[in-house]
Amino acid sequence: MRFRFEAHDPEQYRRKAKTMTVIVAGQFIIFGLLFSQLLTSQFGSSLGMNALGVLLGLLATSVVVAVLRDRPGMRDQRYAWELKRQLSRVSAHLPALRQAGLERHDPQALDLLAFYHQGMQQLADLNGRTFDDDSERLAERLRVRQAREECRLPVEVDSVDLRALDTFRSN
């Protein structure tokens, strides 16, 4: 699978994320209360009926989110979810990638490391956080950039083939 970076407006992303958080939380509360009320009115009041109502509320909310996430207005949210998922996959292989990329100058590993650092930066930008407070990550980012320059690779990547992760196993 090839992941391609996209440009998204951080202010718009954060505004939509806050709105969606409020909407989803509200739906969960309403569905949970509604199902709990229905169950306790039919089967009597008990902790089990209330817990089942909350569980059904969670399931109903999950269905609504699954339907809404495919809407065009959710494109930037979907992108951020996918970016987080792919960064998580890469982070599971970081020790092997660091060894192959920074020690052996493997181009695929350097591409994946560049993707990781660019993705972390983009995610920080989208969330309105600063990325400059982690000196280890900044030092590694600089080492990756230098290794890419030594190998005559572009400093940044536009996209990366994440199937290459299968060749790098972490110990």
BELNORDA-V461512 format. One record per backbone hydrogen bond with DSSP energy under -1.0 kcal/mol. NH is the residue of the N-H (numbers start at 1). CO is the residue of the C=O. If there is no record, write none. Layout:
nh-><NH,NH>
co-><CO,CO>
This chain:
nh-><3,5,13,14,15,16,17,18,19,20,21,22,23,24,25,26,27,28,29,30,31,32,33,34,35,36,37,38,39,40,41,42,43,44,50,51,52,53,54,55,56,57,58,59,60,61,62,63,64,65,66,67,68,69,71,74,75,78,79,80,81,82,83,84,85,86,87,88,89,90,91,92,93,97,98,99,100,101,102,103,104,106,110,111,112,113,114,115,116,117,118,119,120,121,122,123,124,125,126,127,129,138,139,140,141,142,143,144,145,146,147,148,149,150,151,152,153,160,162,164,165,166,167,168>
co-><160,158,9,10,11,12,13,14,15,16,17,18,19,20,21,22,23,24,25,26,27,28,29,30,31,32,33,34,35,36,37,38,39,40,46,47,48,49,50,51,52,53,54,55,56,57,58,59,60,61,62,63,64,65,68,71,72,74,75,76,77,78,79,80,81,82,83,84,85,86,87,88,90,93,94,95,96,97,98,99,99,100,106,107,108,109,110,111,112,113,114,115,116,117,118,119,120,121,122,123,124,134,135,136,137,138,139,140,141,142,143,144,145,146,147,149,148,3,1,161,162,163,164,165>
